[in-house]
Amino acid sequence: MLVDAHCHLTGSYLAQDQIEATLARARAEGVTGFIAVGTDLEDSSVVLALAHRLPGVQASLGVHPHEAKTWTPETGAALAALAADPSVRFIGETGLDWHYDLSPRDEQEAVFRAQIRLALALGKPLMIHTRSAPEATLRVLEEEGADRVKGIIHCFSEDRAFAARALDLGFYLSFSGIATFKKAEAVREVAAWAPEDRILVETDAPFLAPVPYRGKPNEPGFVRFTAEAVAGLRGISAGKLADLTTRNLEALCGWAPSS
């Protein structure tokens, strides 16, 4: 039994009339749980509706760093109201993206801090996006006391030094299709080394499809290829990797799907 710890099922990523067929294909591959992720207020509302309607789907709601420029006090209040729902297991996708810089960096940081504080208020773990901002991401997490709620470093793409600090904060490392890329040596090293009780797997669908689908649109069913790759790096069976990552998600957010 596998869980896709981070996927996008809304917006321009996937036609709404294709969601159930996409999840059916995933279930045929042994994937029974899905954390669907919101990236802005409107998207988060749609994601929550999916979590209410579709079995095996739970939500992570937030404002992505790309969308930080859209944040207002009203956005924060509305997100807080949505995120109080029991189907919401994480706050985010939130964090810092200094690669694309689609929102000003100071606004990204302010919105990141606001969502950490929301997670603390609700007692829910965080779903963290970090790109080209490793030191700043860790600094904000440390300064805001994010170790009190913990969370996921989603689509892990940093090195072992970053991983060690994130683990010290109680965070889990979620590996995407990048772990199947032979040249992603640093990520593959961390996937082999990280404590077994702190690892997860995800697709980040529709992005970063794993080998053998690299370069094509990703979907939740492909998480099995990442799981197989991580299992191989760790020298364990794919079945054991599936079981432990499902247990890890439950330990972090209190939910595991039924088989």
C-alpha positions as CSV (number, residue, x, y, z in Angstrom):
1,M,0.0,0.0,0.0
2,L,1.5,3.3,-1.2
3,V,0.7,6.9,-0.5
4,D,1.5,9.8,-2.8
5,A,2.5,12.4,-0.2
6,H,2.2,15.4,-2.5
7,C,0.3,15.7,-5.8
8,H,-1.6,18.4,-7.7
9,L,-5.1,17.4,-8.9
10,T,-6.6,20.8,-9.6
11,G,-6.1,24.0,-11.6
12,S,-4.6,23.8,-15.0
13,Y,-2.8,20.6,-14.0
14,L,-5.5,18.1,-14.6
15,A,-9.0,18.4,-16.2
16,Q,-11.6,17.9,-13.5
17,D,-13.3,15.1,-15.5
18,Q,-10.0,13.2,-15.6
19,I,-9.4,13.1,-11.8
20,E,-11.2,9.9,-11.0
21,A,-9.7,8.0,-13.9
22,T,-6.3,9.2,-12.9
23,L,-6.8,8.0,-9.3
24,A,-8.2,4.7,-10.5
25,R,-5.0,4.1,-12.5
26,A,-3.0,4.9,-9.4
27,R,-5.1,2.5,-7.3
28,A,-4.4,-0.2,-9.9
29,E,-0.7,0.4,-9.2
30,G,-1.2,-0.1,-5.4
31,V,-1.5,3.6,-4.5
32,T,-4.4,4.0,-2.1
33,G,-3.7,7.4,-0.5
34,F,-3.2,10.9,-1.9
35,I,-2.3,14.2,-0.3
36,A,-3.7,16.8,-2.8
37,V,-2.1,20.1,-2.5
38,G,-3.5,23.6,-2.9
39,T,-1.3,26.5,-4.1
40,D,-3.5,29.5,-3.5
41,L,-6.8,30.3,-1.8
42,E,-9.1,29.4,-4.8
43,D,-7.1,26.2,-5.5
44,S,-7.2,25.3,-1.8
45,S,-11.0,25.5,-1.8
46,V,-11.2,23.1,-4.8
47,V,-8.7,20.7,-3.2
48,L,-10.7,20.6,0.0
49,A,-13.9,19.8,-2.0
50,L,-12.0,16.9,-3.6
51,A,-10.9,15.6,-0.2
52,H,-14.6,15.6,0.9
53,R,-15.7,13.8,-2.2
54,L,-13.0,11.3,-3.2
55,P,-12.0,8.3,-1.1
56,G,-8.3,8.1,-0.1
57,V,-7.8,11.8,-0.8
58,Q,-6.8,14.3,2.0
59,A,-5.7,17.9,1.7
60,S,-2.8,20.2,2.2
61,L,-3.9,23.9,1.9
62,G,-1.8,26.9,1.5
63,V,-0.3,29.7,-0.6
64,H,2.7,28.7,-2.7
65,P,5.7,31.1,-2.6
66,H,5.0,31.9,-6.3
67,E,1.6,33.3,-5.2
68,A,2.8,35.2,-2.1
69,K,2.2,38.5,-3.9
70,T,-1.6,37.7,-3.7
71,W,-1.7,37.4,0.1
72,T,-3.8,39.8,2.1
73,P,-5.1,39.7,5.6
74,E,-8.4,38.4,4.2
75,T,-6.5,35.6,2.4
76,G,-5.0,34.6,5.8
77,A,-8.4,34.6,7.5
78,A,-10.1,32.6,4.7
79,L,-7.2,30.0,4.6
80,A,-7.5,29.6,8.3
81,A,-11.2,28.9,8.0
82,L,-10.6,26.3,5.3
83,A,-7.7,24.7,7.0
84,A,-9.6,24.0,10.3
85,D,-11.4,21.2,8.4
86,P,-10.5,17.7,9.6
87,S,-9.7,16.6,6.0
88,V,-6.9,19.1,5.9
89,R,-3.8,17.3,7.1
90,F,-1.1,19.9,6.3
91,I,-0.6,23.6,5.9
92,G,1.1,24.5,2.6
93,E,2.5,24.3,0.0
94,T,4.4,27.2,1.6
95,G,8.1,28.1,1.7
96,L,10.6,30.0,-0.4
97,D,11.4,29.9,-4.1
98,W,14.3,32.1,-5.0
99,H,14.9,30.3,-8.3
100,Y,11.9,31.8,-10.2
101,D,11.3,34.7,-7.8
102,L,7.7,35.0,-9.0
103,S,6.9,36.9,-5.9
104,P,9.3,39.4,-4.1
105,R,11.5,37.6,-1.6
106,D,10.4,39.7,1.4
107,E,6.7,38.9,0.6
108,Q,7.5,35.2,0.2
109,E,9.1,35.2,3.7
110,A,6.3,37.1,5.3
111,V,3.7,34.8,3.8
112,F,5.8,31.8,4.8
113,R,6.0,33.0,8.4
114,A,2.2,33.6,8.4
115,Q,1.5,30.0,7.4
116,I,3.9,28.6,9.9
117,R,2.0,30.5,12.5
118,L,-1.3,29.2,11.2
119,A,0.1,25.6,11.4
120,L,1.1,26.3,15.0
121,A,-2.3,27.7,15.8
122,L,-4.1,24.7,14.3
123,G,-1.6,22.1,15.4
124,K,-1.1,20.8,11.9
125,P,2.2,19.9,10.2
126,L,3.7,22.0,7.3
127,M,4.2,21.1,3.6
128,I,7.4,22.9,2.6
129,H,8.5,24.1,-0.8
130,T,12.1,25.3,-1.0
131,R,14.1,26.1,-4.1
132,S,17.4,28.0,-4.3
133,A,16.8,29.2,-0.7
134,P,18.1,26.4,1.6
135,E,19.6,28.5,4.3
136,A,16.7,31.0,4.4
137,T,14.1,28.2,4.6
138,L,15.8,26.6,7.5
139,R,16.3,29.9,9.3
140,V,12.6,30.8,9.0
141,L,11.6,27.4,10.2
142,E,13.9,27.6,13.2
143,E,13.0,31.2,14.1
144,E,9.2,30.4,14.0
145,G,9.5,27.3,16.1
146,A,8.3,25.0,13.3
147,D,9.7,22.0,15.3
148,R,6.6,22.2,17.3
149,V,4.4,21.0,14.4
150,K,7.0,19.5,12.1
151,G,6.1,18.7,8.5
152,I,7.4,17.6,5.1
153,I,10.3,18.9,3.0
154,H,8.5,18.1,-0.2
155,C,10.2,17.1,-3.4
156,F,13.5,16.9,-1.5
157,S,16.3,18.3,-3.7
158,E,18.9,19.5,-1.3
159,D,22.0,17.9,0.2
160,R,22.8,15.8,3.3
161,A,23.7,18.9,5.4
162,F,20.3,20.5,4.7
163,A,18.6,17.1,5.4
164,A,20.4,16.8,8.8
165,R,19.1,20.2,9.9
166,A,15.6,19.5,8.7
167,L,15.6,16.2,10.5
168,D,16.8,18.0,13.7
169,L,13.6,20.1,13.4
170,G,11.5,17.0,13.2
171,F,10.8,17.2,9.5
172,Y,10.3,14.3,7.1
173,L,11.9,14.1,3.7
174,S,9.7,13.3,0.8
175,F,11.4,12.0,-2.3
176,S,10.0,12.6,-5.8
177,G,10.9,11.3,-9.3
178,I,14.3,13.1,-8.9
179,A,15.4,10.1,-6.8
180,T,15.2,8.1,-10.1
181,F,17.6,10.4,-11.9
182,K,21.0,9.0,-12.1
183,K,22.7,12.4,-12.0
184,A,20.9,13.5,-8.9
185,E,23.7,12.2,-6.7
186,A,23.1,14.3,-3.7
187,V,19.4,13.5,-3.5
188,R,20.0,9.8,-4.0
189,E,22.6,9.8,-1.3
190,V,20.1,11.3,1.2
191,A,17.4,8.9,0.1
192,A,19.8,6.0,0.9
193,W,21.0,7.6,4.2
194,A,17.9,9.2,5.9
195,P,16.3,7.4,8.9
196,E,13.7,5.0,7.8
197,D,11.1,6.5,10.1
198,R,11.4,9.9,8.4
199,I,11.1,9.3,4.7
200,L,8.1,9.6,2.3
201,V,7.6,9.3,-1.4
202,E,5.5,11.6,-3.7
203,T,5.0,12.4,-7.3
204,D,4.5,16.2,-7.2
205,A,2.3,15.4,-10.2
206,P,2.1,16.6,-12.9
207,F,5.8,17.6,-12.5
208,L,9.0,15.6,-12.4
209,A,7.8,12.2,-13.7
210,P,10.2,9.5,-12.6
211,V,12.1,7.2,-14.9
212,P,10.8,5.5,-17.1
213,Y,8.3,8.4,-17.7
214,R,10.8,11.3,-17.3
215,G,9.8,14.2,-19.5
216,K,6.2,13.2,-19.6
217,P,3.3,14.5,-17.5
218,N,3.4,12.9,-14.1
219,E,0.5,11.3,-12.3
220,P,0.0,9.7,-8.8
221,G,0.3,6.1,-10.1
222,F,3.9,6.8,-11.0
223,V,4.9,7.1,-7.4
224,R,5.6,3.4,-7.4
225,F,8.7,3.9,-9.6
226,T,10.1,6.4,-7.1
227,A,9.3,4.0,-4.3
228,E,11.1,1.2,-6.1
229,A,14.1,3.5,-6.7
230,V,14.3,4.6,-3.1
231,A,13.9,1.0,-1.9
232,G,16.8,-0.1,-4.2
233,L,19.0,2.7,-2.9
234,R,18.3,1.5,0.7
235,G,18.6,-2.2,-0.1
236,I,15.1,-3.1,1.0
237,S,12.1,-4.4,-0.8
238,A,9.6,-2.1,-2.5
239,G,6.9,-3.6,-0.3
240,K,8.8,-2.7,2.9
241,L,9.4,0.8,1.6
242,A,5.7,1.2,0.8
243,D,4.7,0.0,4.3
244,L,7.2,2.2,6.2
245,T,6.3,5.4,4.2
246,T,2.6,4.8,4.8
247,R,3.3,4.4,8.5
248,N,5.5,7.5,8.5
249,L,2.7,9.6,7.0
250,E,0.3,8.4,9.6
251,A,2.8,9.2,12.4
252,L,3.2,12.7,11.1
253,C,-0.4,13.7,10.3
254,G,-2.6,11.1,11.9
255,W,-4.0,9.6,8.7
256,A,-3.4,6.6,6.6
257,P,-5.6,5.3,3.8
258,S,-7.5,2.1,4.0
259,S,-6.4,-0.6,1.6
